[in-house]
Amino acid sequence: MTPETLAKLHDAAFSKDRAWSADEFRALLDSPYCHLSTAQNGFALWRAIAGEAELLTIATHPDHQRQGIGTELMQQWMRTAQDSAGTAFLEVAADNAPATRLYAQFGFEVVARRAGYYKRDDHKVEALIMRAPLPFTVSQKSPGD
Ligand SMILES: CC(C)(COP(=O)(O)OP(=O)(O)OC[C@H]1O[C@@H](n2cnc3c(N)ncnc32)[C@H](O)[C@@H]1OP(=O)(O)O)[C@@H](O)C(=O)NCCC(=O)NCCS
């Protein structure tokens, strides 16, 4: 995927947060530490440094969500990351139920919180820092459990 395609898909998927520009994606892709995992209508961008893998962003086009693409992307990046990292972490807005449920299925647990980190129209939302051990295991729990 080109930086322009990534920026378009990111803009379509993130309705509440600032869209990342093609130039921002280009700069990240130029970094030797950043990696891109792709699927049709979705992508995950992550980096691995000093034994830790960080998910920078993940997006599925809104017309194709809830069809297993996010799961496929999580499997892709975590499988690759586990060759060089023993831990995976990420940051997510506390009001992002689809993402937090997806991450929980891959063993991510909240290890820290940043109050008021994400701005919404009339309020602020905390950021959750989530961490999972690698190699990963997929939880068999249903989201509501
Ligand atoms: C988070 C995101 C990548 C998930 O992608 P997806 O392709 O829809 O994911 P999947 O179809 O593989 O869903 C996997 C699980 O995620 C959870 N999930 C996904 N969409 C959900 C929704 N709308 N409501 C509740 N849970 C949801 C469910 O647990 C789901 O498993 P299930 O379908 O067996 O119940 C997608 O919703 C997205 O692009 N959101 C906007 C961008 C974003 O917020 N990215 C994360 C930023 S940290």
The ligand as a Tripos MOL2 file, in Angstrom:
@<TRIPOS>MOLECULE
LIG
   48    50     1     0     0
SMALL
NO_CHARGES

@<TRIPOS>ATOM
      1 C1        -10.6240   -2.0210   15.5580 C.3       1 LIG1
      2 C2        -10.7850   -2.4890   14.1120 C.3       1 LIG1
      3 C3         -9.4170   -2.4550   13.4280 C.3       1 LIG1
      4 C4        -11.3160   -3.9310   14.1170 C.3       1 LIG1
      5 O1        -11.2880   -4.3910   12.7680 O.3       1 LIG1
      6 P1        -12.3230   -5.4700   12.2110 P.3       1 LIG1
      7 O2        -11.8330   -5.8530   10.8580 O.co2     1 LIG1
      8 O3        -13.7170   -4.9890   12.3160 O.co2     1 LIG1
      9 O4        -12.0760   -6.6560   13.2640 O.3       1 LIG1
     10 P2        -12.6750   -8.1560   13.2340 P.3       1 LIG1
     11 O5        -13.7880   -8.2840   12.2590 O.co2     1 LIG1
     12 O6        -11.5300   -9.0900   13.0930 O.co2     1 LIG1
     13 O7        -13.2770   -8.2670   14.7120 O.3       1 LIG1
     14 C5        -12.5490   -8.9210   15.7200 C.3       1 LIG1
     15 C6        -13.1760   -8.6310   17.0720 C.3       1 LIG1
     16 O8        -13.0780   -7.2460   17.3890 O.3       1 LIG1
     17 C7        -14.2410   -6.8670   18.1680 C.3       1 LIG1
     18 N1        -15.0580   -5.9150   17.3780 N.ar      1 LIG1
     19 C8        -14.8310   -5.5120   16.1260 C.ar      1 LIG1
     20 N2        -15.7690   -4.6060   15.7660 N.ar      1 LIG1
     21 C9        -16.5810   -4.4520   16.8360 C.ar      1 LIG1
     22 C10       -17.7080   -3.6400   17.1020 C.ar      1 LIG1
     23 N3        -18.2240   -2.7960   16.1790 N.pl3     1 LIG1
     24 N4        -18.2830   -3.7040   18.3250 N.ar      1 LIG1
     25 C11       -17.7860   -4.5260   19.2830 C.ar      1 LIG1
     26 N5        -16.7110   -5.3270   19.0960 N.ar      1 LIG1
     27 C12       -16.1310   -5.2830   17.8820 C.ar      1 LIG1
     28 C13       -15.0450   -8.1300   18.3980 C.3       1 LIG1
     29 O9        -14.5760   -8.7250   19.5710 O.3       1 LIG1
     30 C14       -14.6440   -8.9450   17.1670 C.3       1 LIG1
     31 O10       -14.8210  -10.3240   17.3410 O.3       1 LIG1
     32 P3        -16.2570  -10.9840   16.9620 P.3       1 LIG1
     33 O11       -16.6430  -10.4300   15.6210 O.co2     1 LIG1
     34 O12       -15.9440  -12.4480   16.9690 O.co2     1 LIG1
     35 O13       -17.1820  -10.5450   18.0390 O.co2     1 LIG1
     36 C15       -11.8230   -1.6350   13.3280 C.3       1 LIG1
     37 O14       -13.0000   -1.5260   14.1210 O.3       1 LIG1
     38 C16       -11.3320   -0.2480   12.9640 C.2       1 LIG1
     39 O15       -10.6670   -0.0470   11.9460 O.2       1 LIG1
     40 N6        -11.6910    0.7520   13.7990 N.am      1 LIG1
     41 C17       -11.3180    2.1390   13.5190 C.3       1 LIG1
     42 C18        -9.8560    2.3700   13.7170 C.3       1 LIG1
     43 C19        -9.4340    2.0650   15.1340 C.2       1 LIG1
     44 O16       -10.1110    2.4390   16.0960 O.2       1 LIG1
     45 N7         -8.2640    1.4110   15.2790 N.am      1 LIG1
     46 C20        -7.6950    1.0910   16.5720 C.3       1 LIG1
     47 C21        -7.0090    2.2860   17.1410 C.3       1 LIG1
     48 S1         -6.0880    1.9260   18.6050 S.3       1 LIG1
@<TRIPOS>BOND
     1     1     2 1
     2     2     3 1
     3     2     4 1
     4     2    36 1
     5     4     5 1
     6     5     6 1
     7     6     7 2
     8     6     8 1
     9     6     9 1
    10     9    10 1
    11    10    11 2
    12    10    12 1
    13    10    13 1
    14    13    14 1
    15    14    15 1
    16    15    16 1
    17    15    30 1
    18    16    17 1
    19    17    18 1
    20    17    28 1
    21    18    19 ar
    22    18    27 ar
    23    19    20 ar
    24    20    21 ar
    25    21    22 ar
    26    21    27 ar
    27    22    23 1
    28    22    24 ar
    29    24    25 ar
    30    25    26 ar
    31    26    27 ar
    32    28    29 1
    33    28    30 1
    34    30    31 1
    35    31    32 1
    36    32    33 2
    37    32    34 1
    38    32    35 1
    39    36    37 1
    40    36    38 1
    41    38    39 2
    42    38    40 1
    43    40    41 1
    44    41    42 1
    45    42    43 1
    46    43    44 2
    47    43    45 1
    48    45    46 1
    49    46    47 1
    50    47    48 1
@<TRIPOS>SUBSTRUCTURE
     1 LIG1         1 GROUP 0 **** ****
